[in-house]
Amino acid sequence: MPGTEHDETLARITEYLHGLGADHADIGPDTELIESGYLDSLGIVALVAFVEDTFDTEIPEDGFRPGNFTSPRAVAALVAGSRAARAGRP
């Protein structure tokens, strides 16, 4: 059974984070990205660029809150919300 769009988004985000370096290999869906030091402000900007390019979406200014980048799962939820807003869905 194929995964959901959210599952696929989560997997691609996690894969991207793994590619940032050997010390990122243990990142899972619920890993604390900021508190654990995996992402700083520049890392968030790079992640947003990856997300916008990869998923053909735009993160709105109000999306740039630390809570949206706490974990790969939170980032995937941000992508889903951005896609829904772009499509005019609640």
Jmol script that loads the backbone (N, CA, C; Angstrom):
load data "model"
ATOM      1  N   MET A   1       0.850  -1.180   0.000  1.00  0.00           N
ATOM      2  CA  MET A   1       0.000   0.000   0.000  1.00  0.00           C
ATOM      3  C   MET A   1       0.893   1.240   0.000  1.00  0.00           C
ATOM      4  N   PRO A   2       0.719   2.116  -0.965  1.00  0.00           N
ATOM      5  CA  PRO A   2       1.560   3.303  -1.032  1.00  0.00           C
ATOM      6  C   PRO A   2       1.300   4.231   0.147  1.00  0.00           C
ATOM      7  N   GLY A   3       2.333   5.010   0.503  1.00  0.00           N
ATOM      8  CA  GLY A   3       2.195   5.954   1.605  1.00  0.00           C
ATOM      9  C   GLY A   3       1.356   7.148   1.201  1.00  0.00           C
ATOM     10  N   THR A   4       0.950   7.893   2.184  1.00  0.00           N
ATOM     11  CA  THR A   4       0.185   9.098   1.911  1.00  0.00           C
ATOM     12  C   THR A   4       1.121  10.204   1.442  1.00  0.00           C
ATOM     13  N   GLU A   5       0.548  11.256   0.924  1.00  0.00           N
ATOM     14  CA  GLU A   5       1.344  12.400   0.489  1.00  0.00           C
ATOM     15  C   GLU A   5       2.140  12.958   1.667  1.00  0.00           C
ATOM     16  N   HIS A   6       1.527  13.000   2.850  1.00  0.00           N
ATOM     17  CA  HIS A   6       2.218  13.486   4.043  1.00  0.00           C
ATOM     18  C   HIS A   6       3.410  12.585   4.376  1.00  0.00           C
ATOM     19  N   ASP A   7       3.225  11.274   4.288  1.00  0.00           N
ATOM     20  CA  ASP A   7       4.319  10.335   4.559  1.00  0.00           C
ATOM     21  C   ASP A   7       5.476  10.544   3.589  1.00  0.00           C
ATOM     22  N   GLU A   8       5.156  10.748   2.321  1.00  0.00           N
ATOM     23  CA  GLU A   8       6.181  10.962   1.312  1.00  0.00           C
ATOM     24  C   GLU A   8       6.906  12.287   1.544  1.00  0.00           C
ATOM     25  N   THR A   9       6.156  13.313   1.920  1.00  0.00           N
ATOM     26  CA  THR A   9       6.755  14.610   2.240  1.00  0.00           C
ATOM     27  C   THR A   9       7.695  14.471   3.425  1.00  0.00           C
ATOM     28  N   LEU A  10       7.237  13.800   4.466  1.00  0.00           N
ATOM     29  CA  LEU A  10       8.046  13.578   5.661  1.00  0.00           C
ATOM     30  C   LEU A  10       9.328  12.826   5.314  1.00  0.00           C
ATOM     31  N   ALA A  11       9.222  11.809   4.485  1.00  0.00           N
ATOM     32  CA  ALA A  11      10.393  11.015   4.096  1.00  0.00           C
ATOM     33  C   ALA A  11      11.398  11.865   3.324  1.00  0.00           C
ATOM     34  N   ARG A  12      10.939  12.714   2.424  1.00  0.00           N
ATOM     35  CA  ARG A  12      11.856  13.552   1.638  1.00  0.00           C
ATOM     36  C   ARG A  12      12.535  14.602   2.503  1.00  0.00           C
ATOM     37  N   ILE A  13      11.805  15.158   3.462  1.00  0.00           N
ATOM     38  CA  ILE A  13      12.398  16.137   4.373  1.00  0.00           C
ATOM     39  C   ILE A  13      13.453  15.462   5.245  1.00  0.00           C
ATOM     40  N   THR A  14      13.138  14.296   5.767  1.00  0.00           N
ATOM     41  CA  THR A  14      14.085  13.564   6.609  1.00  0.00           C
ATOM     42  C   THR A  14      15.325  13.189   5.802  1.00  0.00           C
ATOM     43  N   GLU A  15      15.131  12.752   4.574  1.00  0.00           N
ATOM     44  CA  GLU A  15      16.256  12.405   3.694  1.00  0.00           C
ATOM     45  C   GLU A  15      17.145  13.626   3.453  1.00  0.00           C
ATOM     46  N   TYR A  16      16.529  14.777   3.216  1.00  0.00           N
ATOM     47  CA  TYR A  16      17.290  16.009   3.032  1.00  0.00           C
ATOM     48  C   TYR A  16      18.139  16.299   4.277  1.00  0.00           C
ATOM     49  N   LEU A  17      17.531  16.194   5.443  1.00  0.00           N
ATOM     50  CA  LEU A  17      18.247  16.464   6.692  1.00  0.00           C
ATOM     51  C   LEU A  17      19.390  15.476   6.910  1.00  0.00           C
ATOM     52  N   HIS A  18      19.180  14.217   6.558  1.00  0.00           N
ATOM     53  CA  HIS A  18      20.253  13.216   6.666  1.00  0.00           C
ATOM     54  C   HIS A  18      21.443  13.611   5.787  1.00  0.00           C
ATOM     55  N   GLY A  19      21.168  14.198   4.653  1.00  0.00           N
ATOM     56  CA  GLY A  19      22.214  14.576   3.719  1.00  0.00           C
ATOM     57  C   GLY A  19      23.064  15.754   4.166  1.00  0.00           C
ATOM     58  N   LEU A  20      22.697  16.389   5.256  1.00  0.00           N
ATOM     59  CA  LEU A  20      23.454  17.550   5.737  1.00  0.00           C
ATOM     60  C   LEU A  20      24.761  17.165   6.418  1.00  0.00           C
ATOM     61  N   GLY A  21      24.911  15.886   6.740  1.00  0.00           N
ATOM     62  CA  GLY A  21      26.167  15.457   7.352  1.00  0.00           C
ATOM     63  C   GLY A  21      25.996  14.191   8.154  1.00  0.00           C
ATOM     64  N   ALA A  22      27.116  13.553   8.448  1.00  0.00           N
ATOM     65  CA  ALA A  22      27.095  12.277   9.169  1.00  0.00           C
ATOM     66  C   ALA A  22      26.434  12.411  10.534  1.00  0.00           C
ATOM     67  N   ASP A  23      26.585  13.563  11.168  1.00  0.00           N
ATOM     68  CA  ASP A  23      25.980  13.752  12.483  1.00  0.00           C
ATOM     69  C   ASP A  23      24.470  13.928  12.412  1.00  0.00           C
ATOM     70  N   HIS A  24      23.918  13.959  11.210  1.00  0.00           N
ATOM     71  CA  HIS A  24      22.472  14.097  11.031  1.00  0.00           C
ATOM     72  C   HIS A  24      21.794  12.758  10.699  1.00  0.00           C
ATOM     73  N   ALA A  25      22.554  11.689  10.650  1.00  0.00           N
ATOM     74  CA  ALA A  25      22.027  10.392  10.214  1.00  0.00           C
ATOM     75  C   ALA A  25      20.977   9.819  11.154  1.00  0.00           C
ATOM     76  N   ASP A  26      20.974  10.256  12.402  1.00  0.00           N
ATOM     77  CA  ASP A  26      20.031   9.688  13.367  1.00  0.00           C
ATOM     78  C   ASP A  26      18.746  10.499  13.503  1.00  0.00           C
ATOM     79  N   ILE A  27      18.522  11.464  12.626  1.00  0.00           N
ATOM     80  CA  ILE A  27      17.299  12.263  12.679  1.00  0.00           C
ATOM     81  C   ILE A  27      16.115  11.389  12.283  1.00  0.00           C
ATOM     82  N   GLY A  28      15.093  11.409  13.123  1.00  0.00           N
ATOM     83  CA  GLY A  28      13.849  10.707  12.853  1.00  0.00           C
ATOM     84  C   GLY A  28      12.709  11.696  12.713  1.00  0.00           C
ATOM     85  N   PRO A  29      11.497  11.225  12.476  1.00  0.00           N
ATOM     86  CA  PRO A  29      10.360  12.115  12.255  1.00  0.00           C
ATOM     87  C   PRO A  29      10.080  13.092  13.394  1.00  0.00           C
ATOM     88  N   ASP A  30      10.407  12.688  14.623  1.00  0.00           N
ATOM     89  CA  ASP A  30      10.088  13.533  15.774  1.00  0.00           C
ATOM     90  C   ASP A  30      11.324  14.109  16.470  1.00  0.00           C
ATOM     91  N   THR A  31      12.469  14.046  15.811  1.00  0.00           N
ATOM     92  CA  THR A  31      13.703  14.592  16.376  1.00  0.00           C
ATOM     93  C   THR A  31      13.581  16.106  16.524  1.00  0.00           C
ATOM     94  N   GLU A  32      13.952  16.613  17.672  1.00  0.00           N
ATOM     95  CA  GLU A  32      13.974  18.057  17.919  1.00  0.00           C
ATOM     96  C   GLU A  32      15.119  18.665  17.121  1.00  0.00           C
ATOM     97  N   LEU A  33      14.802  19.422  16.108  1.00  0.00           N
ATOM     98  CA  LEU A  33      15.827  19.933  15.201  1.00  0.00           C
ATOM     99  C   LEU A  33      16.566  21.147  15.742  1.00  0.00           C
ATOM    100  N   ILE A  34      15.857  22.064  16.356  1.00  0.00           N
ATOM    101  CA  ILE A  34      16.483  23.288  16.842  1.00  0.00           C
ATOM    102  C   ILE A  34      17.135  23.045  18.195  1.00  0.00           C
ATOM    103  N   GLU A  35      16.383  22.483  19.123  1.00  0.00           N
ATOM    104  CA  GLU A  35      16.913  22.248  20.469  1.00  0.00           C
ATOM    105  C   GLU A  35      18.116  21.307  20.465  1.00  0.00           C
ATOM    106  N   SER A  36      18.139  20.371  19.542  1.00  0.00           N
ATOM    107  CA  SER A  36      19.252  19.414  19.466  1.00  0.00           C
ATOM    108  C   SER A  36      20.432  19.955  18.676  1.00  0.00           C
ATOM    109  N   GLY A  37      20.286  21.135  18.108  1.00  0.00           N
ATOM    110  CA  GLY A  37      21.381  21.755  17.379  1.00  0.00           C
ATOM    111  C   GLY A  37      21.517  21.333  15.933  1.00  0.00           C
ATOM    112  N   TYR A  38      20.558  20.596  15.404  1.00  0.00           N
ATOM    113  CA  TYR A  38      20.629  20.192  13.998  1.00  0.00           C
ATOM    114  C   TYR A  38      20.382  21.370  13.054  1.00  0.00           C
ATOM    115  N   LEU A  39      19.540  22.315  13.484  1.00  0.00           N
ATOM    116  CA  LEU A  39      19.238  23.475  12.651  1.00  0.00           C
ATOM    117  C   LEU A  39      19.471  24.752  13.443  1.00  0.00           C
ATOM    118  N   ASP A  40      20.098  25.722  12.770  1.00  0.00           N
ATOM    119  CA  ASP A  40      20.171  27.074  13.292  1.00  0.00           C
ATOM    120  C   ASP A  40      19.402  27.957  12.305  1.00  0.00           C
ATOM    121  N   SER A  41      19.497  29.266  12.439  1.00  0.00           N
ATOM    122  CA  SER A  41      18.707  30.140  11.573  1.00  0.00           C
ATOM    123  C   SER A  41      19.063  29.957  10.091  1.00  0.00           C
ATOM    124  N   LEU A  42      20.334  29.783   9.792  1.00  0.00           N
ATOM    125  CA  LEU A  42      20.721  29.565   8.396  1.00  0.00           C
ATOM    126  C   LEU A  42      20.245  28.203   7.890  1.00  0.00           C
ATOM    127  N   GLY A  43      20.254  27.216   8.766  1.00  0.00           N
ATOM    128  CA  GLY A  43      19.748  25.898   8.403  1.00  0.00           C
ATOM    129  C   GLY A  43      18.259  25.926   8.104  1.00  0.00           C
ATOM    130  N   ILE A  44      17.535  26.754   8.849  1.00  0.00           N
ATOM    131  CA  ILE A  44      16.088  26.886   8.600  1.00  0.00           C
ATOM    132  C   ILE A  44      15.860  27.526   7.235  1.00  0.00           C
ATOM    133  N   VAL A  45      16.634  28.550   6.916  1.00  0.00           N
ATOM    134  CA  VAL A  45      16.495  29.198   5.605  1.00  0.00           C
ATOM    135  C   VAL A  45      16.789  28.199   4.485  1.00  0.00           C
ATOM    136  N   ALA A  46      17.838  27.401   4.644  1.00  0.00           N
ATOM    137  CA  ALA A  46      18.166  26.392   3.632  1.00  0.00           C
ATOM    138  C   ALA A  46      17.068  25.341   3.524  1.00  0.00           C
ATOM    139  N   LEU A  47      16.512  24.937   4.660  1.00  0.00           N
ATOM    140  CA  LEU A  47      15.423  23.955   4.653  1.00  0.00           C
ATOM    141  C   LEU A  47      14.196  24.523   3.953  1.00  0.00           C
ATOM    142  N   VAL A  48      13.883  25.780   4.213  1.00  0.00           N
ATOM    143  CA  VAL A  48      12.737  26.413   3.541  1.00  0.00           C
ATOM    144  C   VAL A  48      12.966  26.454   2.036  1.00  0.00           C
ATOM    145  N   ALA A  49      14.170  26.791   1.606  1.00  0.00           N
ATOM    146  CA  ALA A  49      14.465  26.807   0.162  1.00  0.00           C
ATOM    147  C   ALA A  49      14.279  25.412  -0.428  1.00  0.00           C
ATOM    148  N   PHE A  50      14.760  24.379   0.270  1.00  0.00           N
ATOM    149  CA  PHE A  50      14.577  23.001  -0.185  1.00  0.00           C
ATOM    150  C   PHE A  50      13.090  22.661  -0.300  1.00  0.00           C
ATOM    151  N   VAL A  51      12.343  22.987   0.735  1.00  0.00           N
ATOM    152  CA  VAL A  51      10.909  22.671   0.772  1.00  0.00           C
ATOM    153  C   VAL A  51      10.169  23.385  -0.357  1.00  0.00           C
ATOM    154  N   GLU A  52      10.448  24.673  -0.527  1.00  0.00           N
ATOM    155  CA  GLU A  52       9.746  25.417  -1.569  1.00  0.00           C
ATOM    156  C   GLU A  52      10.080  24.884  -2.966  1.00  0.00           C
ATOM    157  N   ASP A  53      11.338  24.562  -3.199  1.00  0.00           N
ATOM    158  CA  ASP A  53      11.737  24.034  -4.511  1.00  0.00           C
ATOM    159  C   ASP A  53      11.208  22.621  -4.742  1.00  0.00           C
ATOM    160  N   THR A  54      11.337  21.774  -3.736  1.00  0.00           N
ATOM    161  CA  THR A  54      10.990  20.369  -3.883  1.00  0.00           C
ATOM    162  C   THR A  54       9.490  20.144  -3.990  1.00  0.00           C
ATOM    163  N   PHE A  55       8.721  20.884  -3.205  1.00  0.00           N
ATOM    164  CA  PHE A  55       7.276  20.642  -3.127  1.00  0.00           C
ATOM    165  C   PHE A  55       6.465  21.711  -3.847  1.00  0.00           C
ATOM    166  N   ASP A  56       7.145  22.569  -4.610  1.00  0.00           N
ATOM    167  CA  ASP A  56       6.486  23.604  -5.402  1.00  0.00           C
ATOM    168  C   ASP A  56       5.437  24.352  -4.581  1.00  0.00           C
ATOM    169  N   THR A  57       5.891  24.859  -3.458  1.00  0.00           N
ATOM    170  CA  THR A  57       5.007  25.619  -2.592  1.00  0.00           C
ATOM    171  C   THR A  57       5.770  26.808  -2.050  1.00  0.00           C
ATOM    172  N   GLU A  58       5.070  27.709  -1.411  1.00  0.00           N
ATOM    173  CA  GLU A  58       5.700  28.878  -0.811  1.00  0.00           C
ATOM    174  C   GLU A  58       5.309  28.942   0.653  1.00  0.00           C
ATOM    175  N   ILE A  59       6.309  29.063   1.508  1.00  0.00           N
ATOM    176  CA  ILE A  59       6.043  29.198   2.935  1.00  0.00           C
ATOM    177  C   ILE A  59       5.763  30.671   3.198  1.00  0.00           C
ATOM    178  N   PRO A  60       4.581  31.002   3.719  1.00  0.00           N
ATOM    179  CA  PRO A  60       4.260  32.412   3.976  1.00  0.00           C
ATOM    180  C   PRO A  60       5.100  32.960   5.127  1.00  0.00           C
ATOM    181  N   GLU A  61       5.205  34.267   5.180  1.00  0.00           N
ATOM    182  CA  GLU A  61       6.000  34.902   6.229  1.00  0.00           C
ATOM    183  C   GLU A  61       5.599  34.440   7.622  1.00  0.00           C
ATOM    184  N   ASP A  62       4.308  34.286   7.851  1.00  0.00           N
ATOM    185  CA  ASP A  62       3.871  33.865   9.190  1.00  0.00           C
ATOM    186  C   ASP A  62       4.206  32.399   9.467  1.00  0.00           C
ATOM    187  N   GLY A  63       4.720  31.694   8.466  1.00  0.00           N
ATOM    188  CA  GLY A  63       5.142  30.319   8.658  1.00  0.00           C
ATOM    189  C   GLY A  63       6.536  30.204   9.259  1.00  0.00           C
ATOM    190  N   PHE A  64       7.255  31.316   9.269  1.00  0.00           N
ATOM    191  CA  PHE A  64       8.618  31.317   9.795  1.00  0.00           C
ATOM    192  C   PHE A  64       8.612  31.488  11.311  1.00  0.00           C
ATOM    193  N   ARG A  65       8.038  30.508  11.985  1.00  0.00           N
ATOM    194  CA  ARG A  65       8.031  30.479  13.449  1.00  0.00           C
ATOM    195  C   ARG A  65       8.790  29.234  13.890  1.00  0.00           C
ATOM    196  N   PRO A  66       9.547  29.342  14.973  1.00  0.00           N
ATOM    197  CA  PRO A  66      10.324  28.178  15.422  1.00  0.00           C
ATOM    198  C   PRO A  66       9.481  26.917  15.602  1.00  0.00           C
ATOM    199  N   GLY A  67       8.240  27.050  16.028  1.00  0.00           N
ATOM    200  CA  GLY A  67       7.385  25.884  16.227  1.00  0.00           C
ATOM    201  C   GLY A  67       7.146  25.074  14.972  1.00  0.00           C
ATOM    202  N   ASN A  68       7.275  25.719  13.818  1.00  0.00           N
ATOM    203  CA  ASN A  68       7.083  25.012  12.547  1.00  0.00           C
ATOM    204  C   ASN A  68       8.305  24.220  12.119  1.00  0.00           C
ATOM    205  N   PHE A  69       9.401  24.362  12.868  1.00  0.00           N
ATOM    206  CA  PHE A  69      10.651  23.698  12.501  1.00  0.00           C
ATOM    207  C   PHE A  69      11.208  22.858  13.637  1.00  0.00           C
ATOM    208  N   THR A  70      10.347  22.468  14.566  1.00  0.00           N
ATOM    209  CA  THR A  70      10.817  21.697  15.721  1.00  0.00           C
ATOM    210  C   THR A  70      11.228  20.285  15.344  1.00  0.00           C
ATOM    211  N   SER A  71      10.619  19.715  14.310  1.00  0.00           N
ATOM    212  CA  SER A  71      10.901  18.335  13.906  1.00  0.00           C
ATOM    213  C   SER A  71      10.577  18.172  12.424  1.00  0.00           C
ATOM    214  N   PRO A  72      11.083  17.120  11.799  1.00  0.00           N
ATOM    215  CA  PRO A  72      10.689  16.854  10.413  1.00  0.00           C
ATOM    216  C   PRO A  72       9.161  16.736  10.260  1.00  0.00           C
ATOM    217  N   ARG A  73       8.502  16.148  11.246  1.00  0.00           N
ATOM    218  CA  ARG A  73       7.040  16.017  11.183  1.00  0.00           C
ATOM    219  C   ARG A  73       6.368  17.394  11.173  1.00  0.00           C
ATOM    220  N   ALA A  74       6.892  18.334  11.973  1.00  0.00           N
ATOM    221  CA  ALA A  74       6.337  19.691  12.007  1.00  0.00           C
ATOM    222  C   ALA A  74       6.549  20.395  10.661  1.00  0.00           C
ATOM    223  N   VAL A  75       7.699  20.182  10.045  1.00  0.00           N
ATOM    224  CA  VAL A  75       7.975  20.786   8.744  1.00  0.00           C
ATOM    225  C   VAL A  75       7.035  20.198   7.688  1.00  0.00           C
ATOM    226  N   ALA A  76       6.804  18.894   7.741  1.00  0.00           N
ATOM    227  CA  ALA A  76       5.872  18.253   6.796  1.00  0.00           C
ATOM    228  C   ALA A  76       4.463  18.814   6.972  1.00  0.00           C
ATOM    229  N   ALA A  77       4.062  19.081   8.200  1.00  0.00           N
ATOM    230  CA  ALA A  77       2.741  19.677   8.460  1.00  0.00           C
ATOM    231  C   ALA A  77       2.687  21.099   7.898  1.00  0.00           C
ATOM    232  N   LEU A  78       3.788  21.833   8.011  1.00  0.00           N
ATOM    233  CA  LEU A  78       3.856  23.177   7.440  1.00  0.00           C
ATOM    234  C   LEU A  78       3.695  23.116   5.925  1.00  0.00           C
ATOM    235  N   VAL A  79       4.348  22.164   5.295  1.00  0.00           N
ATOM    236  CA  VAL A  79       4.219  21.987   3.844  1.00  0.00           C
ATOM    237  C   VAL A  79       2.768  21.677   3.478  1.00  0.00           C
ATOM    238  N   ALA A  80       2.147  20.765   4.217  1.00  0.00           N
ATOM    239  CA  ALA A  80       0.752  20.405   3.940  1.00  0.00           C
ATOM    240  C   ALA A  80      -0.161  21.621   4.087  1.00  0.00           C
ATOM    241  N   GLY A  81       0.068  22.420   5.122  1.00  0.00           N
ATOM    242  CA  GLY A  81      -0.734  23.621   5.319  1.00  0.00           C
ATOM    243  C   GLY A  81      -0.530  24.644   4.218  1.00  0.00           C
ATOM    244  N   SER A  82       0.700  24.800   3.779  1.00  0.00           N
ATOM    245  CA  SER A  82       0.999  25.738   2.693  1.00  0.00           C
ATOM    246  C   SER A  82       0.357  25.289   1.383  1.00  0.00           C
ATOM    247  N   ARG A  83       0.425  23.992   1.129  1.00  0.00           N
ATOM    248  CA  ARG A  83      -0.208  23.457  -0.080  1.00  0.00           C
ATOM    249  C   ARG A  83      -1.711  23.641  -0.036  1.00  0.00           C
ATOM    250  N   ALA A  84      -2.321  23.383   1.115  1.00  0.00           N
ATOM    251  CA  ALA A  84      -3.769  23.523   1.249  1.00  0.00           C
ATOM    252  C   ALA A  84      -4.176  24.974   1.061  1.00  0.00           C
ATOM    253  N   ALA A  85      -3.420  25.903   1.648  1.00  0.00           N
ATOM    254  CA  ALA A  85      -3.744  27.322   1.509  1.00  0.00           C
ATOM    255  C   ALA A  85      -3.625  27.759   0.054  1.00  0.00           C
ATOM    256  N   ARG A  86      -2.611  27.246  -0.602  1.00  0.00           N
ATOM    257  CA  ARG A  86      -2.407  27.596  -2.013  1.00  0.00           C
ATOM    258  C   ARG A  86      -3.542  27.058  -2.879  1.00  0.00           C
ATOM    259  N   ALA A  87      -4.071  25.903  -2.498  1.00  0.00           N
ATOM    260  CA  ALA A  87      -5.163  25.299  -3.260  1.00  0.00           C
ATOM    261  C   ALA A  87      -6.523  25.849  -2.829  1.00  0.00           C
ATOM    262  N   GLY A  88      -6.527  26.711  -1.796  1.00  0.00           N
ATOM    263  CA  GLY A  88      -7.775  27.289  -1.319  1.00  0.00           C
ATOM    264  C   GLY A  88      -8.567  26.392  -0.402  1.00  0.00           C
ATOM    265  N   ARG A  89      -7.885  25.384   0.180  1.00  0.00           N
ATOM    266  CA  ARG A  89      -8.555  24.487   1.105  1.00  0.00           C
ATOM    267  C   ARG A  89      -8.258  24.929   2.521  1.00  0.00           C
ATOM    268  N   PRO A  90      -9.189  24.660   3.444  1.00  0.00           N
ATOM    269  CA  PRO A  90      -8.941  25.028   4.859  1.00  0.00           C
ATOM    270  C   PRO A  90      -7.907  24.137   5.506  1.00  0.00           C
TER     271      PRO A  90
END
end "model"
wireframe off; spacefill off
backbone 0.3
color backbone group
